[in-house]
Amino acid sequence: MTETAVDGNFKRLEGEVNRLLEVLEQLRVENTGLRERITSLETSHRELETVHGQAQTRDGQVRERLEKLLSRLDGAAL
């Protein structure tokens, strides 16, 4: 191989390494953004689970009160 061919190969390799480093940096930035998004979604999920639990408790209380009222109405109708 001639010196010019070797230089050409090194330049191509150098260019490919630079391109791959740019891709790596883009992927790192994307990864950071995705991790932040995951953290945000996990926080929202926990908040929604709390609200859901509160709604279920409230629904149970309402159901219990309605059942008592219906029972009283049934008793009064006799």
HTML snippet that shows the backbone in 3Dmol.js (N, CA, C, O; Angstrom):
<script src="https://3Dmol.org/build/3Dmol-min.js"></script>
<div id="view" style="width:600px;height:400px;position:relative"></div>
<script>
const pdb = `
ATOM      1  N   MET A   1       0.844  -1.183   0.000  1.00  0.00           N
ATOM      2  CA  MET A   1       0.000   0.000   0.000  1.00  0.00           C
ATOM      3  C   MET A   1       0.883   1.238   0.000  1.00  0.00           C
ATOM      4  O   MET A   1       1.905   1.295   0.684  1.00  0.00           O
ATOM      5  N   THR A   2       0.483   2.187  -0.750  1.00  0.00           N
ATOM      6  CA  THR A   2       1.267   3.422  -0.808  1.00  0.00           C
ATOM      7  C   THR A   2       0.922   4.301   0.379  1.00  0.00           C
ATOM      8  O   THR A   2      -0.097   4.127   1.048  1.00  0.00           O
ATOM      9  N   GLU A   3       1.800   5.235   0.606  1.00  0.00           N
ATOM     10  CA  GLU A   3       1.589   6.154   1.727  1.00  0.00           C
ATOM     11  C   GLU A   3       0.305   6.955   1.546  1.00  0.00           C
ATOM     12  O   GLU A   3      -0.382   7.248   2.524  1.00  0.00           O
ATOM     13  N   THR A   4      -0.021   7.308   0.324  1.00  0.00           N
ATOM     14  CA  THR A   4      -1.241   8.054   0.035  1.00  0.00           C
ATOM     15  C   THR A   4      -2.474   7.205   0.336  1.00  0.00           C
ATOM     16  O   THR A   4      -3.464   7.710   0.865  1.00  0.00           O
ATOM     17  N   ALA A   5      -2.412   5.921  -0.001  1.00  0.00           N
ATOM     18  CA  ALA A   5      -3.534   5.027   0.276  1.00  0.00           C
ATOM     19  C   ALA A   5      -3.723   4.870   1.780  1.00  0.00           C
ATOM     20  O   ALA A   5      -4.852   4.861   2.270  1.00  0.00           O
ATOM     21  N   VAL A   6      -2.622   4.747   2.509  1.00  0.00           N
ATOM     22  CA  VAL A   6      -2.697   4.624   3.964  1.00  0.00           C
ATOM     23  C   VAL A   6      -3.287   5.892   4.560  1.00  0.00           C
ATOM     24  O   VAL A   6      -4.137   5.828   5.448  1.00  0.00           O
ATOM     25  N   ASP A   7      -2.839   7.045   4.076  1.00  0.00           N
ATOM     26  CA  ASP A   7      -3.392   8.318   4.546  1.00  0.00           C
ATOM     27  C   ASP A   7      -4.888   8.396   4.257  1.00  0.00           C
ATOM     28  O   ASP A   7      -5.667   8.858   5.091  1.00  0.00           O
ATOM     29  N   GLY A   8      -5.281   7.941   3.073  1.00  0.00           N
ATOM     30  CA  GLY A   8      -6.704   7.943   2.710  1.00  0.00           C
ATOM     31  C   GLY A   8      -7.509   7.053   3.636  1.00  0.00           C
ATOM     32  O   GLY A   8      -8.603   7.417   4.065  1.00  0.00           O
ATOM     33  N   ASN A   9      -6.957   5.870   3.945  1.00  0.00           N
ATOM     34  CA  ASN A   9      -7.652   4.952   4.858  1.00  0.00           C
ATOM     35  C   ASN A   9      -7.788   5.564   6.251  1.00  0.00           C
ATOM     36  O   ASN A   9      -8.842   5.467   6.880  1.00  0.00           O
ATOM     37  N   PHE A  10      -6.714   6.194   6.726  1.00  0.00           N
ATOM     38  CA  PHE A  10      -6.772   6.841   8.038  1.00  0.00           C
ATOM     39  C   PHE A  10      -7.794   7.971   8.053  1.00  0.00           C
ATOM     40  O   PHE A  10      -8.520   8.152   9.031  1.00  0.00           O
ATOM     41  N   LYS A  11      -7.844   8.724   6.965  1.00  0.00           N
ATOM     42  CA  LYS A  11      -8.815   9.824   6.898  1.00  0.00           C
ATOM     43  C   LYS A  11     -10.240   9.281   6.915  1.00  0.00           C
ATOM     44  O   LYS A  11     -11.114   9.836   7.581  1.00  0.00           O
ATOM     45  N   ARG A  12     -10.470   8.186   6.174  1.00  0.00           N
ATOM     46  CA  ARG A  12     -11.807   7.578   6.175  1.00  0.00           C
ATOM     47  C   ARG A  12     -12.154   7.058   7.574  1.00  0.00           C
ATOM     48  O   ARG A  12     -13.264   7.259   8.067  1.00  0.00           O
ATOM     49  N   LEU A  13     -11.187   6.391   8.200  1.00  0.00           N
ATOM     50  CA  LEU A  13     -11.418   5.893   9.557  1.00  0.00           C
ATOM     51  C   LEU A  13     -11.672   7.036  10.530  1.00  0.00           C
ATOM     52  O   LEU A  13     -12.551   6.954  11.388  1.00  0.00           O
ATOM     53  N   GLU A  14     -10.898   8.090  10.386  1.00  0.00           N
ATOM     54  CA  GLU A  14     -11.072   9.266  11.232  1.00  0.00           C
ATOM     55  C   GLU A  14     -12.463   9.863  11.042  1.00  0.00           C
ATOM     56  O   GLU A  14     -13.131  10.230  12.008  1.00  0.00           O
ATOM     57  N   GLY A  15     -12.889   9.954   9.788  1.00  0.00           N
ATOM     58  CA  GLY A  15     -14.225  10.473   9.496  1.00  0.00           C
ATOM     59  C   GLY A  15     -15.314   9.597  10.093  1.00  0.00           C
ATOM     60  O   GLY A  15     -16.292  10.103  10.641  1.00  0.00           O
ATOM     61  N   GLU A  16     -15.146   8.281   9.988  1.00  0.00           N
ATOM     62  CA  GLU A  16     -16.134   7.351  10.540  1.00  0.00           C
ATOM     63  C   GLU A  16     -16.171   7.438  12.067  1.00  0.00           C
ATOM     64  O   GLU A  16     -17.246   7.413  12.666  1.00  0.00           O
ATOM     65  N   VAL A  17     -15.008   7.538  12.689  1.00  0.00           N
ATOM     66  CA  VAL A  17     -14.954   7.687  14.146  1.00  0.00           C
ATOM     67  C   VAL A  17     -15.654   8.974  14.562  1.00  0.00           C
ATOM     68  O   VAL A  17     -16.419   8.977  15.526  1.00  0.00           O
ATOM     69  N   ASN A  18     -15.405  10.051  13.857  1.00  0.00           N
ATOM     70  CA  ASN A  18     -16.064  11.329  14.175  1.00  0.00           C
ATOM     71  C   ASN A  18     -17.574  11.230  14.012  1.00  0.00           C
ATOM     72  O   ASN A  18     -18.329  11.746  14.836  1.00  0.00           O
ATOM     73  N   ARG A  19     -18.012  10.563  12.945  1.00  0.00           N
ATOM     74  CA  ARG A  19     -19.448  10.383  12.714  1.00  0.00           C
ATOM     75  C   ARG A  19     -20.062   9.567  13.851  1.00  0.00           C
ATOM     76  O   ARG A  19     -21.128   9.906  14.365  1.00  0.00           O
ATOM     77  N   LEU A  20     -19.382   8.495  14.233  1.00  0.00           N
ATOM     78  CA  LEU A  20     -19.896   7.650  15.313  1.00  0.00           C
ATOM     79  C   LEU A  20     -19.915   8.385  16.651  1.00  0.00           C
ATOM     80  O   LEU A  20     -20.815   8.172  17.464  1.00  0.00           O
ATOM     81  N   LEU A  21     -18.938   9.238  16.879  1.00  0.00           N
ATOM     82  CA  LEU A  21     -18.938  10.044  18.103  1.00  0.00           C
ATOM     83  C   LEU A  21     -20.116  11.015  18.117  1.00  0.00           C
ATOM     84  O   LEU A  21     -20.713  11.255  19.167  1.00  0.00           O
ATOM     85  N   GLU A  22     -20.449  11.570  16.959  1.00  0.00           N
ATOM     86  CA  GLU A  22     -21.615  12.462  16.870  1.00  0.00           C
ATOM     87  C   GLU A  22     -22.901  11.691  17.147  1.00  0.00           C
ATOM     88  O   GLU A  22     -23.780  12.166  17.867  1.00  0.00           O
ATOM     89  N   VAL A  23     -22.999  10.494  16.566  1.00  0.00           N
ATOM     90  CA  VAL A  23     -24.178   9.655  16.805  1.00  0.00           C
ATOM     91  C   VAL A  23     -24.275   9.305  18.286  1.00  0.00           C
ATOM     92  O   VAL A  23     -25.356   9.349  18.874  1.00  0.00           O
ATOM     93  N   LEU A  24     -23.140   8.959  18.883  1.00  0.00           N
ATOM     94  CA  LEU A  24     -23.116   8.641  20.308  1.00  0.00           C
ATOM     95  C   LEU A  24     -23.614   9.816  21.144  1.00  0.00           C
ATOM     96  O   LEU A  24     -24.404   9.630  22.070  1.00  0.00           O
ATOM     97  N   GLU A  25     -23.160  11.011  20.823  1.00  0.00           N
ATOM     98  CA  GLU A  25     -23.592  12.197  21.563  1.00  0.00           C
ATOM     99  C   GLU A  25     -25.096  12.422  21.400  1.00  0.00           C
ATOM    100  O   GLU A  25     -25.786  12.755  22.364  1.00  0.00           O
ATOM    101  N   GLN A  26     -25.601  12.240  20.178  1.00  0.00           N
ATOM    102  CA  GLN A  26     -27.042  12.396  19.943  1.00  0.00           C
ATOM    103  C   GLN A  26     -27.828  11.374  20.760  1.00  0.00           C
ATOM    104  O   GLN A  26     -28.860  11.698  21.349  1.00  0.00           O
ATOM    105  N   LEU A  27     -27.332  10.139  20.789  1.00  0.00           N
ATOM    106  CA  LEU A  27     -28.017   9.091  21.545  1.00  0.00           C
ATOM    107  C   LEU A  27     -27.980   9.369  23.048  1.00  0.00           C
ATOM    108  O   LEU A  27     -28.943   9.086  23.760  1.00  0.00           O
ATOM    109  N   ARG A  28     -26.882   9.916  23.517  1.00  0.00           N
ATOM    110  CA  ARG A  28     -26.800  10.266  24.940  1.00  0.00           C
ATOM    111  C   ARG A  28     -27.802  11.360  25.290  1.00  0.00           C
ATOM    112  O   ARG A  28     -28.460  11.301  26.329  1.00  0.00           O
ATOM    113  N   VAL A  29     -27.911  12.354  24.419  1.00  0.00           N
ATOM    114  CA  VAL A  29     -28.881  13.435  24.649  1.00  0.00           C
ATOM    115  C   VAL A  29     -30.297  12.866  24.637  1.00  0.00           C
ATOM    116  O   VAL A  29     -31.115  13.195  25.496  1.00  0.00           O
ATOM    117  N   GLU A  30     -30.578  12.007  23.653  1.00  0.00           N
ATOM    118  CA  GLU A  30     -31.901  11.386  23.568  1.00  0.00           C
ATOM    119  C   GLU A  30     -32.171  10.534  24.807  1.00  0.00           C
ATOM    120  O   GLU A  30     -33.273  10.560  25.355  1.00  0.00           O
ATOM    121  N   ASN A  31     -31.175   9.788  25.242  1.00  0.00           N
ATOM    122  CA  ASN A  31     -31.312   8.942  26.420  1.00  0.00           C
ATOM    123  C   ASN A  31     -31.627   9.777  27.657  1.00  0.00           C
ATOM    124  O   ASN A  31     -32.486   9.409  28.459  1.00  0.00           O
ATOM    125  N   THR A  32     -30.937  10.895  27.809  1.00  0.00           N
ATOM    126  CA  THR A  32     -31.191  11.787  28.942  1.00  0.00           C
ATOM    127  C   THR A  32     -32.628  12.296  28.902  1.00  0.00           C
ATOM    128  O   THR A  32     -33.315  12.311  29.923  1.00  0.00           O
ATOM    129  N   GLY A  33     -33.076  12.710  27.726  1.00  0.00           N
ATOM    130  CA  GLY A  33     -34.450  13.185  27.578  1.00  0.00           C
ATOM    131  C   GLY A  33     -35.465  12.104  27.905  1.00  0.00           C
ATOM    132  O   GLY A  33     -36.472  12.366  28.562  1.00  0.00           O
ATOM    133  N   LEU A  34     -35.197  10.889  27.446  1.00  0.00           N
ATOM    134  CA  LEU A  34     -36.115   9.786  27.716  1.00  0.00           C
ATOM    135  C   LEU A  34     -36.142   9.432  29.203  1.00  0.00           C
ATOM    136  O   LEU A  34     -37.198   9.114  29.750  1.00  0.00           O
ATOM    137  N   ARG A  35     -34.990   9.488  29.848  1.00  0.00           N
ATOM    138  CA  ARG A  35     -34.954   9.216  31.293  1.00  0.00           C
ATOM    139  C   ARG A  35     -35.756  10.270  32.061  1.00  0.00           C
ATOM    140  O   ARG A  35     -36.468   9.946  33.012  1.00  0.00           O
ATOM    141  N   GLU A  36     -35.636  11.529  31.640  1.00  0.00           N
ATOM    142  CA  GLU A  36     -36.412  12.594  32.284  1.00  0.00           C
ATOM    143  C   GLU A  36     -37.899  12.367  32.066  1.00  0.00           C
ATOM    144  O   GLU A  36     -38.703  12.571  32.975  1.00  0.00           O
ATOM    145  N   ARG A  37     -38.263  11.947  30.865  1.00  0.00           N
ATOM    146  CA  ARG A  37     -39.674  11.670  30.545  1.00  0.00           C
ATOM    147  C   ARG A  37     -40.195  10.516  31.401  1.00  0.00           C
ATOM    148  O   ARG A  37     -41.315  10.567  31.911  1.00  0.00           O
ATOM    149  N   ILE A  38     -39.380   9.483  31.553  1.00  0.00           N
ATOM    150  CA  ILE A  38     -39.772   8.340  32.382  1.00  0.00           C
ATOM    151  C   ILE A  38     -39.995   8.782  33.824  1.00  0.00           C
ATOM    152  O   ILE A  38     -40.981   8.395  34.452  1.00  0.00           O
ATOM    153  N   THR A  39     -39.086   9.585  34.342  1.00  0.00           N
ATOM    154  CA  THR A  39     -39.220  10.080  35.716  1.00  0.00           C
ATOM    155  C   THR A  39     -40.512  10.869  35.875  1.00  0.00           C
ATOM    156  O   THR A  39     -41.232  10.707  36.860  1.00  0.00           O
ATOM    157  N   SER A  40     -40.800  11.720  34.901  1.00  0.00           N
ATOM    158  CA  SER A  40     -42.023  12.521  34.941  1.00  0.00           C
ATOM    159  C   SER A  40     -43.261  11.626  34.893  1.00  0.00           C
ATOM    160  O   SER A  40     -44.214  11.836  35.643  1.00  0.00           O
ATOM    161  N   LEU A  41     -43.242  10.630  34.010  1.00  0.00           N
ATOM    162  CA  LEU A  41     -44.384   9.722  33.893  1.00  0.00           C
ATOM    163  C   LEU A  41     -44.563   8.882  35.158  1.00  0.00           C
ATOM    164  O   LEU A  41     -45.691   8.612  35.572  1.00  0.00           O
ATOM    165  N   GLU A  42     -43.452   8.469  35.772  1.00  0.00           N
ATOM    166  CA  GLU A  42     -43.556   7.707  37.016  1.00  0.00           C
ATOM    167  C   GLU A  42     -44.166   8.558  38.125  1.00  0.00           C
ATOM    168  O   GLU A  42     -44.969   8.064  38.917  1.00  0.00           O
ATOM    169  N   THR A  43     -43.794   9.820  38.185  1.00  0.00           N
ATOM    170  CA  THR A  43     -44.367  10.730  39.178  1.00  0.00           C
ATOM    171  C   THR A  43     -45.864  10.889  38.936  1.00  0.00           C
ATOM    172  O   THR A  43     -46.663  10.816  39.870  1.00  0.00           O
ATOM    173  N   SER A  44     -46.237  11.106  37.678  1.00  0.00           N
ATOM    174  CA  SER A  44     -47.663  11.235  37.337  1.00  0.00           C
ATOM    175  C   SER A  44     -48.414   9.958  37.683  1.00  0.00           C
ATOM    176  O   SER A  44     -49.535  10.013  38.189  1.00  0.00           O
ATOM    177  N   HIS A  45     -47.809   8.821  37.417  1.00  0.00           N
ATOM    178  CA  HIS A  45     -48.443   7.538  37.697  1.00  0.00           C
ATOM    179  C   HIS A  45     -48.705   7.378  39.192  1.00  0.00           C
ATOM    180  O   HIS A  45     -49.787   6.951  39.595  1.00  0.00           O
ATOM    181  N   ARG A  46     -47.716   7.722  40.009  1.00  0.00           N
ATOM    182  CA  ARG A  46     -47.905   7.634  41.465  1.00  0.00           C
ATOM    183  C   ARG A  46     -49.024   8.562  41.928  1.00  0.00           C
ATOM    184  O   ARG A  46     -49.841   8.187  42.769  1.00  0.00           O
ATOM    185  N   GLU A  47     -49.056   9.772  41.376  1.00  0.00           N
ATOM    186  CA  GLU A  47     -50.111  10.722  41.748  1.00  0.00           C
ATOM    187  C   GLU A  47     -51.479  10.182  41.354  1.00  0.00           C
ATOM    188  O   GLU A  47     -52.438  10.280  42.121  1.00  0.00           O
ATOM    189  N   LEU A  48     -51.567   9.611  40.155  1.00  0.00           N
ATOM    190  CA  LEU A  48     -52.843   9.060  39.695  1.00  0.00           C
ATOM    191  C   LEU A  48     -53.260   7.846  40.520  1.00  0.00           C
ATOM    192  O   LEU A  48     -54.448   7.652  40.777  1.00  0.00           O
ATOM    193  N   GLU A  49     -52.296   7.030  40.935  1.00  0.00           N
ATOM    194  CA  GLU A  49     -52.634   5.898  41.799  1.00  0.00           C
ATOM    195  C   GLU A  49     -53.212   6.386  43.123  1.00  0.00           C
ATOM    196  O   GLU A  49     -54.151   5.790  43.651  1.00  0.00           O
ATOM    197  N   THR A  50     -52.655   7.462  43.655  1.00  0.00           N
ATOM    198  CA  THR A  50     -53.160   8.034  44.905  1.00  0.00           C
ATOM    199  C   THR A  50     -54.589   8.534  44.714  1.00  0.00           C
ATOM    200  O   THR A  50     -55.467   8.249  45.527  1.00  0.00           O
ATOM    201  N   VAL A  51     -54.813   9.276  43.645  1.00  0.00           N
ATOM    202  CA  VAL A  51     -56.153   9.802  43.356  1.00  0.00           C
ATOM    203  C   VAL A  51     -57.132   8.648  43.142  1.00  0.00           C
ATOM    204  O   VAL A  51     -58.267   8.701  43.615  1.00  0.00           O
ATOM    205  N   HIS A  52     -56.700   7.616  42.436  1.00  0.00           N
ATOM    206  CA  HIS A  52     -57.560   6.460  42.187  1.00  0.00           C
ATOM    207  C   HIS A  52     -57.939   5.778  43.502  1.00  0.00           C
ATOM    208  O   HIS A  52     -59.096   5.412  43.711  1.00  0.00           O
ATOM    209  N   GLY A  53     -56.965   5.613  44.376  1.00  0.00           N
ATOM    210  CA  GLY A  53     -57.241   5.012  45.682  1.00  0.00           C
ATOM    211  C   GLY A  53     -58.228   5.839  46.483  1.00  0.00           C
ATOM    212  O   GLY A  53     -59.126   5.295  47.127  1.00  0.00           O
ATOM    213  N   GLN A  54     -58.061   7.155  46.444  1.00  0.00           N
ATOM    214  CA  GLN A  54     -58.987   8.043  47.154  1.00  0.00           C
ATOM    215  C   GLN A  54     -60.391   7.933  46.563  1.00  0.00           C
ATOM    216  O   GLN A  54     -61.379   7.927  47.297  1.00  0.00           O
ATOM    217  N   ALA A  55     -60.475   7.848  45.236  1.00  0.00           N
ATOM    218  CA  ALA A  55     -61.782   7.734  44.578  1.00  0.00           C
ATOM    219  C   ALA A  55     -62.449   6.411  44.946  1.00  0.00           C
ATOM    220  O   ALA A  55     -63.659   6.364  45.171  1.00  0.00           O
ATOM    221  N   GLN A  56     -61.669   5.345  45.005  1.00  0.00           N
ATOM    222  CA  GLN A  56     -62.241   4.054  45.383  1.00  0.00           C
ATOM    223  C   GLN A  56     -62.758   4.085  46.821  1.00  0.00           C
ATOM    224  O   GLN A  56     -63.825   3.544  47.111  1.00  0.00           O
ATOM    225  N   THR A  57     -62.015   4.708  47.704  1.00  0.00           N
ATOM    226  CA  THR A  57     -62.450   4.834  49.100  1.00  0.00           C
ATOM    227  C   THR A  57     -63.743   5.632  49.172  1.00  0.00           C
ATOM    228  O   THR A  57     -64.690   5.247  49.859  1.00  0.00           O
ATOM    229  N   ARG A  58     -63.768   6.750  48.454  1.00  0.00           N
ATOM    230  CA  ARG A  58     -64.955   7.608  48.442  1.00  0.00           C
ATOM    231  C   ARG A  58     -66.146   6.848  47.850  1.00  0.00           C
ATOM    232  O   ARG A  58     -67.260   6.948  48.364  1.00  0.00           O
ATOM    233  N   ASP A  59     -65.918   6.091  46.776  1.00  0.00           N
ATOM    234  CA  ASP A  59     -67.001   5.316  46.172  1.00  0.00           C
ATOM    235  C   ASP A  59     -67.549   4.287  47.156  1.00  0.00           C
ATOM    236  O   ASP A  59     -68.759   4.079  47.242  1.00  0.00           O
ATOM    237  N   GLY A  60     -66.649   3.650  47.893  1.00  0.00           N
ATOM    238  CA  GLY A  60     -67.083   2.670  48.890  1.00  0.00           C
ATOM    239  C   GLY A  60     -67.922   3.314  49.974  1.00  0.00           C
ATOM    240  O   GLY A  60     -68.918   2.743  50.418  1.00  0.00           O
ATOM    241  N   GLN A  61     -67.523   4.505  50.402  1.00  0.00           N
ATOM    242  CA  GLN A  61     -68.275   5.218  51.435  1.00  0.00           C
ATOM    243  C   GLN A  61     -69.653   5.619  50.913  1.00  0.00           C
ATOM    244  O   GLN A  61     -70.652   5.493  51.622  1.00  0.00           O
ATOM    245  N   VAL A  62     -69.703   6.097  49.683  1.00  0.00           N
ATOM    246  CA  VAL A  62     -70.985   6.503  49.085  1.00  0.00           C
ATOM    247  C   VAL A  62     -71.890   5.287  48.940  1.00  0.00           C
ATOM    248  O   VAL A  62     -73.082   5.353  49.240  1.00  0.00           O
ATOM    249  N   ARG A  63     -71.319   4.177  48.480  1.00  0.00           N
ATOM    250  CA  ARG A  63     -72.108   2.954  48.318  1.00  0.00           C
ATOM    251  C   ARG A  63     -72.689   2.513  49.666  1.00  0.00           C
ATOM    252  O   ARG A  63     -73.858   2.138  49.759  1.00  0.00           O
ATOM    253  N   GLU A  64     -71.869   2.564  50.686  1.00  0.00           N
ATOM    254  CA  GLU A  64     -72.312   2.169  52.024  1.00  0.00           C
ATOM    255  C   GLU A  64     -73.449   3.064  52.514  1.00  0.00           C
ATOM    256  O   GLU A  64     -74.431   2.573  53.071  1.00  0.00           O
ATOM    257  N   ARG A  65     -73.319   4.361  52.311  1.00  0.00           N
ATOM    258  CA  ARG A  65     -74.375   5.290  52.743  1.00  0.00           C
ATOM    259  C   ARG A  65     -75.668   5.042  51.967  1.00  0.00           C
ATOM    260  O   ARG A  65     -76.756   5.065  52.541  1.00  0.00           O
ATOM    261  N   LEU A  66     -75.542   4.803  50.649  1.00  0.00           N
ATOM    262  CA  LEU A  66     -76.735   4.528  49.840  1.00  0.00           C
ATOM    263  C   LEU A  66     -77.416   3.238  50.283  1.00  0.00           C
ATOM    264  O   LEU A  66     -78.643   3.168  50.357  1.00  0.00           O
ATOM    265  N   GLU A  67     -76.625   2.232  50.573  1.00  0.00           N
ATOM    266  CA  GLU A  67     -77.204   0.968  51.027  1.00  0.00           C
ATOM    267  C   GLU A  67     -77.948   1.156  52.349  1.00  0.00           C
ATOM    268  O   GLU A  67     -79.013   0.572  52.551  1.00  0.00           O
ATOM    269  N   LYS A  68     -77.399   1.959  53.238  1.00  0.00           N
ATOM    270  CA  LYS A  68     -78.080   2.240  54.508  1.00  0.00           C
ATOM    271  C   LYS A  68     -79.387   2.982  54.269  1.00  0.00           C
ATOM    272  O   LYS A  68     -80.412   2.667  54.875  1.00  0.00           O
ATOM    273  N   LEU A  69     -79.341   3.990  53.364  1.00  0.00           N
ATOM    274  CA  LEU A  69     -80.567   4.736  53.055  1.00  0.00           C
ATOM    275  C   LEU A  69     -81.619   3.827  52.431  1.00  0.00           C
ATOM    276  O   LEU A  69     -82.794   3.898  52.791  1.00  0.00           O
ATOM    277  N   LEU A  70     -81.205   2.982  51.507  1.00  0.00           N
ATOM    278  CA  LEU A  70     -82.153   2.056  50.877  1.00  0.00           C
ATOM    279  C   LEU A  70     -82.722   1.078  51.900  1.00  0.00           C
ATOM    280  O   LEU A  70     -83.900   0.726  51.849  1.00  0.00           O
ATOM    281  N   SER A  71     -81.892   0.653  52.808  1.00  0.00           N
ATOM    282  CA  SER A  71     -82.350  -0.253  53.858  1.00  0.00           C
ATOM    283  C   SER A  71     -83.384   0.442  54.742  1.00  0.00           C
ATOM    284  O   SER A  71     -84.393  -0.152  55.121  1.00  0.00           O
ATOM    285  N   ARG A  72     -83.120   1.700  55.062  1.00  0.00           N
ATOM    286  CA  ARG A  72     -84.081   2.457  55.873  1.00  0.00           C
ATOM    287  C   ARG A  72     -85.390   2.649  55.120  1.00  0.00           C
ATOM    288  O   ARG A  72     -86.469   2.552  55.704  1.00  0.00           O
ATOM    289  N   LEU A  73     -85.288   2.927  53.799  1.00  0.00           N
ATOM    290  CA  LEU A  73     -86.505   3.082  52.997  1.00  0.00           C
ATOM    291  C   LEU A  73     -87.285   1.778  52.932  1.00  0.00           C
ATOM    292  O   LEU A  73     -88.512   1.777  53.034  1.00  0.00           O
ATOM    293  N   ASP A  74     -86.576   0.672  52.764  1.00  0.00           N
ATOM    294  CA  ASP A  74     -87.253  -0.630  52.748  1.00  0.00           C
ATOM    295  C   ASP A  74     -87.951  -0.886  54.084  1.00  0.00           C
ATOM    296  O   ASP A  74     -89.068  -1.403  54.118  1.00  0.00           O
ATOM    297  N   GLY A  75     -87.301  -0.531  55.161  1.00  0.00           N
ATOM    298  CA  GLY A  75     -87.888  -0.727  56.498  1.00  0.00           C
ATOM    299  C   GLY A  75     -89.085   0.177  56.716  1.00  0.00           C
ATOM    300  O   GLY A  75     -90.043  -0.224  57.378  1.00  0.00           O
ATOM    301  N   ALA A  76     -89.055   1.387  56.177  1.00  0.00           N
ATOM    302  CA  ALA A  76     -90.153   2.337  56.359  1.00  0.00           C
ATOM    303  C   ALA A  76     -91.354   1.944  55.516  1.00  0.00           C
ATOM    304  O   ALA A  76     -92.485   2.273  55.875  1.00  0.00           O
ATOM    305  N   ALA A  77     -91.143   1.256  54.419  1.00  0.00           N
ATOM    306  CA  ALA A  77     -92.236   0.880  53.526  1.00  0.00           C
ATOM    307  C   ALA A  77     -93.084  -0.232  54.113  1.00  0.00           C
ATOM    308  O   ALA A  77     -94.221  -0.430  53.684  1.00  0.00           O
ATOM    309  N   LEU A  78     -92.564  -0.950  55.070  1.00  0.00           N
ATOM    310  CA  LEU A  78     -93.337  -2.041  55.671  1.00  0.00           C
ATOM    311  C   LEU A  78     -94.403  -1.455  56.503  1.00  0.00           C
ATOM    312  O   LEU A  78     -95.184  -2.186  57.111  1.00  0.00           O
TER     313      LEU A  78
END
`;
const viewer = $3Dmol.createViewer("view");
viewer.addModel(pdb, "pdb");
viewer.setStyle({}, {cartoon: {color: "spectrum"}});
viewer.zoomTo();
viewer.render();
</script>
